[in-house]
Amino acid sequence: MTAQEIVDGAVGELCWRAERGYGSFLTFDLGGREPGPRRDRGEWHLWVYAGDWTLLGPEGVLATEQDDQAVIERAITPFGGKRLTSAVVDPLSLEASFAFEGDLSVEIGPTTDDELLDMDWWLLFTPAERVLVVGHGPTWTYRSSHEP
């Protein structure tokens, strides 16, 4: 199975929550709601962790990980209530693009922050209680989401 085949499973799912997490982390909850220990989470949960990212809209760039928190929060809000229409993972670089209805997308690549070079770029939790972990470097794994 390839990283592309894994993300293909999320295409068509509704994003019912999109928000900024700690710092410049982003999270997108898609598909059915699953109860969690602190709050519900989507069957599909995209967590943009240490990778550089750009949020794009019909008019161009909405925000990047370098923007202040208020800009990021305004930029991510429109993703809620939109379906994921496509997801593309470059097989060599592992850069990814997730496109949503309304001409919205998030593009994710390797971090350019020297302090984060050994951290994961992004993670996609799946309904099968597995997680696709992408980065650091052009590597990925698909494992149980219960592993540390």
C-alpha positions in Angstrom: 0.0 0.0 0.0 1.3 3.5 -0.8 0.8 6.7 1.1 -1.4 7.9 -1.8 -3.7 4.9 -1.5 -4.1 5.6 2.2 -5.1 9.2 1.8 -7.4 8.3 -1.1 -9.7 6.8 1.5 -10.5 10.2 3.0 -11.5 11.8 -0.3 -15.2 12.6 -0.3 -15.5 12.9 3.5 -17.0 16.0 5.1 -14.6 18.1 7.2 -16.8 19.0 10.2 -14.0 20.6 12.3 -10.9 22.5 11.1 -8.8 24.4 13.6 -5.4 25.7 14.7 -3.9 23.7 17.5 -0.9 24.4 19.6 1.4 27.0 17.9 1.0 26.5 14.2 -0.4 22.9 14.3 -3.5 22.4 12.2 -6.2 19.7 12.6 -9.0 18.6 10.3 -11.7 16.1 11.4 -13.4 14.3 8.6 -16.1 11.6 8.3 -18.1 10.2 11.2 -17.6 11.4 14.8 -15.8 9.1 17.1 -15.8 9.6 20.9 -12.4 10.5 22.4 -11.1 10.8 25.9 -11.3 14.6 25.8 -13.5 15.3 22.8 -14.9 13.7 19.7 -12.6 13.2 16.7 -13.2 12.4 13.1 -12.9 8.9 11.6 -10.3 10.6 9.5 -8.1 13.1 11.4 -5.4 15.1 9.6 -2.9 16.6 11.9 -0.4 19.0 10.3 2.4 18.8 12.8 6.0 20.1 12.0 5.8 20.4 8.2 5.6 23.8 6.5 2.1 24.4 5.3 0.1 26.9 3.3 -3.7 27.4 3.4 -5.0 28.5 0.0 -8.4 29.9 -1.1 -9.9 31.2 -4.3 -7.9 34.4 -4.1 -4.5 32.8 -3.2 -2.7 32.4 0.1 -4.8 32.6 3.2 -2.1 31.8 5.7 1.2 30.0 6.3 2.7 28.5 9.5 4.7 31.8 9.8 1.5 34.0 10.3 0.2 35.1 13.6 -2.5 33.1 15.4 -5.4 35.4 14.5 -4.5 35.1 10.8 -4.3 31.4 11.0 -7.6 31.0 12.9 -9.4 33.2 10.3 -7.9 31.3 7.4 -8.7 27.8 8.7 -12.4 28.5 9.7 -13.8 28.2 6.1 -12.6 24.6 5.8 -15.2 23.4 8.3 -18.3 22.1 6.5 -16.4 21.4 3.3 -15.8 18.1 1.6 -12.3 16.8 0.8 -12.4 16.7 -3.0 -8.8 15.4 -3.6 -5.6 14.5 -1.9 -2.3 14.1 -3.6 1.0 12.8 -2.0 4.1 13.1 -4.1 5.7 9.6 -4.0 9.3 11.0 -3.9 9.2 14.2 -1.8 6.0 13.3 0.2 4.8 16.8 -0.2 1.0 16.7 0.0 -2.0 18.7 -1.1 -5.5 18.3 0.3 -8.2 20.1 -1.7 -11.6 21.0 -0.3 -14.9 22.3 -1.8 -14.9 26.1 -2.3 -11.5 26.1 -3.9 -9.8 25.7 -0.5 -6.6 23.6 0.0 -3.8 22.9 2.4 -0.3 22.2 1.0 2.2 20.5 3.3 5.9 20.1 2.8 9.1 19.5 4.8 9.9 21.9 7.6 12.4 24.6 7.1 12.8 25.2 10.8 16.2 23.8 11.9 14.8 23.0 15.3 12.1 20.8 13.8 14.0 18.8 11.2 13.6 15.5 13.0 9.9 15.8 13.6 6.9 14.4 11.7 5.5 16.7 9.0 1.9 15.4 9.1 -0.2 12.5 10.3 -3.5 11.0 9.0 -5.4 8.9 11.5 -7.7 6.5 9.7 -10.9 4.6 10.7 -8.9 1.4 10.9 -7.2 2.7 14.1 -4.1 3.2 12.1 -2.0 6.3 11.3 -0.1 7.4 8.3 3.0 9.3 9.6 4.9 11.4 7.1 8.3 12.9 7.5 11.0 13.6 8.8 12.8 13.3 5.6 11.0 11.7 2.7 9.9 8.7 4.7 6.5 7.5 5.9 5.0 4.7 8.0 1.5 3.2 8.4 1.0 1.7 11.8 -1.4 1.1 14.7 -2.5 4.5 16.1 -2.0 3.0 19.5 1.8 2.8 19.1 3.8 5.6 20.6 
